[in-house]
Structure formats: C-alpha cells, structure tokens
Amino acid sequence: MRNIGGMLHLVIAAIKLVWAASRKEFIVVVLMDLVQAFGIFVLVVQLQSLLSGLIAEKGGGDPDKLAFGMVGFVAANILIAVAEAVIANRRLLLSERTGLHVCREIMGVACLADLADFDDSRFHDRLHRAATSALTRPARMVESLVTIGQVVFTLAAVAVAMIFIQPWIALVVVLATVPVWLGGVRGGEQHFEFVTETTADDRSRTYLFDLLTTREPAKEIRAFNLERYLALRWLSIMERRLALLAANLRKRFYSALLASVGSGLVLALAAGVLIALNRWAGMSLAETATTAGALLVFSQKLVDGIGSSNEFFESAPLVRDLEEFLALRPEIERERTGDAAPTAFEAIEAQDVSFTYQGADRRALEQVSLRMEAGEVVALVGENGSGKTTLAKLLAGLYAPEDGRILVDGADLAGFDAATWRESVAVLFQDFIRYALPAEDNIRIGAAERDPADEAIRDAARAAGADGFLATLPDGYHTILSPQFGEGQDLSLGQWQRVALARAFLRSAPLVILDEPSASLDARAERALFDSVRELYQGRTVLLISHRFSTVRTADRIVVLRSGKVAEHGTHDELMAADGLYAELFTLQARGYLQPGAENGKSDDRTISLH
C-alpha cells in the first residue's frame, strides 16, 4: 500500500476474490453496472436532444423529433432504475458468498497448520487479522467495490458523452477523479497501519473479554474475585486502542479532505470552463444545459465514489492479510506431503529425539530414545516438566523433532503424510476438549472420518464406564453436554473423563496414547481402568503417561524422564531394585498412603507395602 501500484494490485486481488466467491453474481452485477452506465450515457445524449427539440419547437421545429427524444429520455431512466434494482438484489447475495468463501479459505489454512504454527505469535497475529476481517470486511468490501464499479462506469459514460458535446469539459471531468483516488489510497494506508499496530492488543482484549463473559473460566474468576482486576486490564487496553484510533483518525481526516476539496475545486474549474464556453465560445443553450446536468450527475456520483473508495481502501487489509495468510498454504501443504502411513506396525522408535518449544530457553526433550513393540504397554513417568506430554505429541505426529528421528518399522515418520499417521493414533490428552455437542457426538468424533454406528458408540461408552450415566440423561445419548444450549446438561469432571476415554476407545488405531487418563477418576475407577488397559487395547501399542506411579506397575516397561532426558527404564521391580529416581518418586508417593508415623521410620505390622 506504499504506492498507487500497490493499491492497483489490491483492487485486482479484490476482484479476483469476489470472482472466486461467486462468478455468476459478479458477472450479473458488472453487466448491470454497464447497462446503468449506458443508460446514463443515453440519458445525457437524449437530454441534449430533448432540450434542442424544445428550443427548436418554439421556432417551428419538428414535433416528431421532440417526441422521439422524450421517449429516449424516459426509456433511459427506466433502464437505469431496472439496473439499479438488479444490482441491489445481487449485491447482498454476492456479499454473503464472498464472506463464506473468505471464511472457508481461512479455515482451510488454519486446519492445515501444525501445532508448531499455533505456538508462533506471528501466525496468531496473521490468523487474528484475517479471521477478524472475515467477519465484517467481505460485505463492506463488496458493497464498496460494486459502488465504485457503478461510479467508474457512470463517470466514464458521462466523460464519453461530454466528448461529443464539449471535449474540454470531458478532460476536466477525468481530472476530478484524481484527488479521490489519492485520498482513498492514503486513507487506506493509514487504516492498515492502525490495524497492524493494534493486532496484538486486539487479541489481548478479545481474550480478556472471553474470560469475563464465558462459562468455563467463570468459577475460578469468581472464586478469586478477579472480575475487577481483569476488567481494568481490558479497559486499559481499550483506552490505549482509542488513543491510537483518535490519532489515526486525525491523519485520515486530512486524506479525506484532500479527496473532497480537491475534487470540488476541479469541478468548480469545470463550471468555470462551462461558463466561459457559453459566454465567449458560442456554446448553445442546449449544450450548456446538458453539460450542467451532466456535471450535476457527475458530482453526485463523485460524492458516492469518495465514500466508497474510502470504504474500499479501509477494507484493503482483508485483501492483503488474506493474501499473506493464504500464501502459507503451499508451504504447509508441502510439509504434509509424503506416503500414506501404515495402518499397522511392528515397532515404533524414537532415536535421539530433541525438541524445543517456540521461544523457550531450553529444550523440552534432549536426545531421547525409546522403542515400543506392537502390543506392548509402556508407561511414561516423571516429574512435571520432564517432557512426557511433549514426547507423546511427537510420537503422535503433532510436532516434528528438532533433532533425531521417529521410526515406524525403520521408516522415518517425517516421510509419511502427517494426516494419515494421525489416523493411526488414538490420543487422550489430560486437557481434552469438552464439546458442547450431544453425548453421542462427543464420542463419535473419536472416529468421525468413518462415521461409526450408534452401537459402536455405545460399546465404547460401556468400555469406558460412561454408558450408565449417559443413558440416564434426559434425552439419553442425544442430550447436549452443556447447559449453554437448549436443555443440555453438564457432567462432572470424572464423567467427562470417561466420555473422553470412550472417544479414544472408539478410534481403532494401532498406537494409543493415554496422557493422565485417570486424573479425574476416583480411586476405584482408576484401579479398574489400569487393570483393564491391556484387555481393552489388546493387540495395540499403548503409551501410558501418569503421575501416579502405583497405577503403572503392570506396564511391560516403565520409562522415567527427567529434565527432558531418559533417566532410567525397566520393569517396576527392576527400577525399584535399582533404587534410582523411580524408586525415590515411588516411595515419596507411597508415604501418603502409609500409616501415620511411617515417614519417621515407625511403621508397624499393619503398614501396607506398595513395593
């Protein structure tokens, strides 16, 4: 937007965008713009003919010629009115289709993006600007673009008509559009600067507003009396935004003044030329009256053009941001190319894998090696921040290793299409999503791509211990699991955990990753879950992540992470015998279940041994 060439590019890009959204409506609107412009051209020409006929009639002119001129004048007005009605009708549909197209394109790129992209604040800024613009800008852009089209065609028609009547006036008419264009270009540039400058603040204020107005954070915000604190932070951001907006509007005022005053002065010049031609160049009364009427039409359309051009150039950020955001798609798609991942494997192995999160000071994983055989249950344990969930995300194909490789039967996972590999993995994260959807859909999304039958959904619920309470909901499995919609009902956290487990059970995948699957379960349910893991996932490879060491004792192997590295691995008995980190952490947890005084070495015969 730094020069007129840049703005011309955005105009062309906007036209391409609207064309891609709805060719039919766009063609109809453009044709009607041309019809309307032709009608105005005929109107101007017939006006002169009509005035000439009226003047000639007083001198004994041909009445038939006067009647013909009157018919042409009326017909041109009807043509203009019909074209305007069609444009108004189609413009709304074109706006809606453009908005749909923009949102679909943005979602297409966002859905292709990997987790690493969502860890990048620059990606969030681009996505936020594109998504925010998509809500309002398409309709406004189409509205202004259509109006500009009408104005351009109309002014062209008037200019052409003036060539036949008085070429000098036609030249001045063309010059009158220059200030409008320059003012619109500068105003659009200033608006884009404001949008770019406030993007991070806009994201922050939206986040704070959601915290204060949505259901999930409401309990904690009220428990800590955070309403005033968060509201004041939101207000501070809004005041800063308003200050920047006021400064930006002052700049844009001068740009608008340039367009309005500049075009007004040029039209005043045209009026002066008209008077001079009439007085000293022998311009006829009919030509003078016609030219004056044409200038009046021109000035009215020019006023419309000023408003629409300002509106269009303010909407230019949509075009630019959309172009920049959609330009990410080829790169993202190249990263996703590869062979289809296997639907079964004999072994999956991490070899010297390292990974660092965006903006982190240290690596989350460093030279981690791990091998899992088909059908094996491997437990991953360690203190908070040791890298357990990070390793799970890499094995699930949600992140790519910074160094090292993940091999599937000896083939590098990087060579497979990431989407097909994810179909081979069933993941239950500890921060699973509680969808405000019917209960059956909350489970179905575990295998949505194959649209499982209702009975399969209920079998998964029974396996997870969720069928009992889901079947007793007011509308059974059709009940929406959120009180925010209709007659929906919420579940307890433990019940939600069972629903999420059912989601993972339903997904027929050779690799199952369970990240703290019992975090919200009571002791009895937790014990039952871990006792049944091998039976529920018979024949599948299971990676089980847990902080509760006593519940992973039956795993085939236990891998202990510490500060992003493998500290030790082996069976429960082997690790306890080694008396290393696992034994230390296991004993620390076990003390909480021992009789009082045991931590002081005073346990009696009733002490429960967890070794």
C-alpha positions, 0 to 999 in steps of 0.5 A: 500500500506504499504506492498507487501500484500497490493499491492497483494490485489490491483492487485486482486481488479484490476482484479476483476474490469476489470472482472466486466467491461467486462468478455468476453474481459478479458477472450479473452485477458488472453487466448491470453496472454497464447497462446503468452506465449506458443508460446514463450515457443515453440519458445525457445524449437524449437530454441534449436532444430533448432540450434542442427539440424544445428550443427548436419547437418554439421556432417551428421545429419538428414535433416528431423529433421532440417526441422521439427524444422524450421517449429516449429520455424516459426509456433511459431512466427506466433502464437505469432504475431496472439496473439499479434494482438488479444490482441491489438484489445481487449485491447482498447475495454476492456479499454473503458468498464472498464472506463464506468463501473468505471464511472457508479459505481461512479455515482451510489454512488454519486446519492445515497448520501444525501445532508448531504454527499455533505456538508462533505469535506471528501466525496468531497475529496473521490468523487474528487479522484475517479471521477478524476481517472475515467477519465484517470486511467481505460485505463492506468490501463488496458493497464498496467495490460494486459502488465504485464499479457503478461510479467508474462506469457512470463517470466514464459514460458521462466523460464519453458523452461530454466528448461529443458535446464539449471535449474540454469539459470531458478532460476536466471531468477525468481530472476530478477523479484524481484527488479521490483516488489519492485520498482513498489510497492514503486513507487506506494506508493509514487504516492498515497501519492502525490495524497492524499496530493494534493486532496484538492488543486486539487479541489481548482484549478479545481474550480478556473479554472471553474470560469475563463473559464465558462459562468455563473460566467463570468459577475460578474468576469468581472464586478469586474475585478477579472480575475487577482486576481483569476488567481494568486490564481490558479497559486499559487496553481499550483506552490505549486502542482509542488513543491510537484510533483518535490519532489515526483518525486525525491523519485520515481526516486530512486524506479525506479532505484532500479527496473532497476539496480537491475534487470540488475545486476541479469541478468548480474549474469545470463550471468555470470552463462551462461558463466561459464556453457559453459566454465567449465560445458560442456554446448553445443553450442546449449544450450548456444545459446538458453539460450542467446536468451532466456535471450535476450527475457527475458530482453526485456520483463523485460524492458516492465514489469518495465514500466508497473508495474510502470504504474500499481502501479501509477494507484493503487489509482483508485483501492483503492479510488474506493474501499473506495468510493464504500464501502459507498454504503451499508451504504447509501443504508441502510439509504434509506431503509424503506416503500414506502411513501404515495402518499397522506396525511392528515397532515404533522408535524414537532415536535421539529425539530433541525438541524445543518449544517456540521461544523457550530457553531450553529444550523440552526433550534432549536426545531421547530414545525409546522403542515400543513393540506392537502390543506392548504397554509402556508407561511414561513417568516423571516429574512435571516438566520432564517432557512426557506430554511433549514426547507423546505429541511427537510420537503422535505426529503433532510436532516434528523433532528438532533433532533425531528421528521417529521410526515406524518399522525403520521408516522415518515418520517425517516421510509419511503424510502427517494426516494419515499417521494421525489416523493411526493414533488414538490420543487422550490428552489430560486437557481434552476438549469438552464439546458442547455437542450431544453425548453421542457426538462427543464420542463419535468424533473419536472416529468421525472420518468413518462415521461409526454406528450408534452401537459402536458408540455405545460399546465404547461408552460401556468400555469406558464406564460412561454408558450408565450415566449417559443413558440416564440423561434426559434425552439419553445419548442425544442430550447436549453436554452443556447447559449453554444450549437448549436443555443440555446438561453438564457432567462432572469432571470424572464423567467427562473423563470417561466420555473422553476415554470412550472417544479414544476407545472408539478410534481403532488405531494401532498406537494409543496414547493415554496422557493422565487418563485417570486424573479425574477418576476416583480411586476405584475407577482408576484401579479398574481402568489400569487393570483393564488397559491391556484387555481393552487395547489388546493387540495395540501399542499403548503409551501410558503417561501418569503421575501416579506411579502405583497405577503403572506397575503392570506396564511391560516397561516403565520409562522415567524422564527427567529434565527432558532426558531418559533417566532410567527404564525397566520393569517396576521391580527392576527400577525399584531394585535399582533404587534410582529416581523411580524408586525415590518418586515411588516411595515419596508417593507411597508415604501418603498412603502409609500409616501415620508415623511411617515417614519417621521410620515407625511403621508397624505390622499393619503398614501396607507395602506398595513395593 
